Amino acid sequence: MPKFKSKSQQSKNLKKQAKKETSTLSLKEQLAQKRKAAQGRKELISLLTTASFSSVLVGILLFFVGGIKVAVPAVLEDV
């Protein structure tokens, strides 16, 4: 008579198998991936910060040159 495993045992076995498959990278490779992801996030944040500051600067310059009716749409277009 065959023995049947409970669903909880089956799910535990599946989790163990998935864990084994994902941990095939060495520690150095995992750390390298984390550094690469952190570098990408850092570049994205700096790009967004630069774009925001530049649009505000353009808006301020246009405010002094052309007035508020020109400055507000220019800032809202860039963002």
C-alpha positions as CSV (number, residue, x, y, z in Angstrom):
1,M,0.0,0.0,0.0
2,P,1.6,3.3,-1.0
3,K,2.2,6.0,1.5
4,F,1.1,9.5,0.7
5,K,2.9,12.6,1.9
6,S,0.9,15.4,3.4
7,K,0.7,18.7,1.6
8,S,2.9,20.3,4.3
9,Q,5.7,17.8,3.7
10,Q,5.5,18.2,0.0
11,S,5.7,22.0,0.3
12,K,8.7,21.7,2.6
13,N,10.4,19.4,0.1
14,L,9.7,21.8,-2.7
15,K,11.1,24.7,-0.7
16,K,14.3,22.8,0.0
17,Q,14.7,22.0,-3.7
18,A,14.2,25.6,-4.7
19,K,16.6,26.7,-2.0
20,K,19.3,24.3,-3.3
21,E,18.8,25.5,-6.9
22,T,19.0,29.2,-6.0
23,S,22.1,28.8,-3.8
24,T,24.3,27.6,-6.7
25,L,26.2,30.9,-6.8
26,S,29.3,31.2,-4.6
27,L,29.5,33.9,-1.9
28,K,31.7,36.1,-4.1
29,E,29.3,35.9,-7.0
30,Q,26.3,36.8,-4.7
31,L,28.2,39.8,-3.2
32,A,29.2,40.9,-6.7
33,Q,25.5,40.8,-7.8
34,K,24.6,42.8,-4.7
35,R,27.3,45.4,-5.4
36,K,26.1,45.7,-9.0
37,A,22.5,46.2,-8.0
38,A,23.5,48.8,-5.4
39,Q,25.6,50.6,-8.1
40,G,22.6,50.6,-10.5
41,R,20.3,52.1,-7.8
42,K,22.9,54.7,-6.9
43,E,23.2,55.8,-10.6
44,L,19.4,56.0,-11.0
45,I,19.0,58.1,-7.9
46,S,21.8,60.5,-9.0
47,L,20.1,60.8,-12.4
48,L,16.7,61.6,-10.9
49,T,18.3,64.1,-8.5
50,T,20.2,65.8,-11.3
51,A,17.1,66.0,-13.5
52,S,15.0,67.4,-10.7
53,F,17.5,70.1,-9.7
54,S,18.0,71.1,-13.3
55,S,14.3,71.5,-13.9
56,V,13.9,73.6,-10.8
57,L,16.9,75.7,-11.9
58,V,15.3,76.2,-15.3
59,G,12.1,77.2,-13.7
60,I,13.7,79.7,-11.4
61,L,15.6,81.3,-14.4
62,L,12.5,81.5,-16.5
63,F,10.6,83.0,-13.5
64,F,13.1,85.9,-13.4
65,V,13.3,86.3,-17.2
66,G,9.7,85.7,-18.4
67,G,7.4,85.7,-15.4
68,I,5.4,83.0,-13.6
69,K,3.2,82.2,-16.7
70,V,6.3,80.9,-18.5
71,A,8.2,79.3,-15.5
72,V,5.5,77.0,-14.1
73,P,4.7,75.1,-17.4
74,A,8.5,74.7,-18.1
75,V,9.1,73.1,-14.7
76,L,6.1,70.8,-15.0
77,E,7.1,69.6,-18.5
78,D,10.6,68.5,-17.4
79,V,9.4,66.5,-14.4
